[in-house]
Amino acid sequence: CPFPGGKYDLKIGTSERGDITVEDSKFSLPQYKHCLVVFGGVAGIEECVDADESLGLHGDDSRSLFDLWVNTCPFQGSRTIRTEEAVMISLARLRPFVANNVESKDAAPKQKQQKIPVEVEFSDDASSEESSSEE
């Protein structure tokens, strides 16, 4: 994990068989510091869990691995959604809920960040080959 402590305090599994949809008026995200959103392949997370013998879990029980089991693409109208499409759709649909979490964290007093001036040095004053001769 890319942060100290290495534990995600919110794990979201995405599935067309989710317990709740992002369109549900009761949908919200609990407060968290580190969130992980998991996507399956064409056959879903359930198929991935079935294939992983080290988990000792049946695909139908995949929901138990997550804090939230969410359908981010309700009424999808097709049998499957490609993973690269599901990522974009899901992140867009989750964004307002993530923003609410960030805003509530920002309510705490912040320390001022100090600006550090950056000096830029150029190797010479001559124009490069890419430079336009017209000015």
Buried (B, 14 or more C-beta within 10 A) or exposed (E): EEEEEEEBEBBBBBBBEBEBBBEEEEBEBEEBEBBBBBBBEEEBBBBBBBEEEEBEBEBEEBBEBBBBBBBBBBEBEEEEBEBEEBBEBBEEBBEEBBEEBEEEEEEEEEEEEEEEEEEEEEEEEEEEEEEEEEE
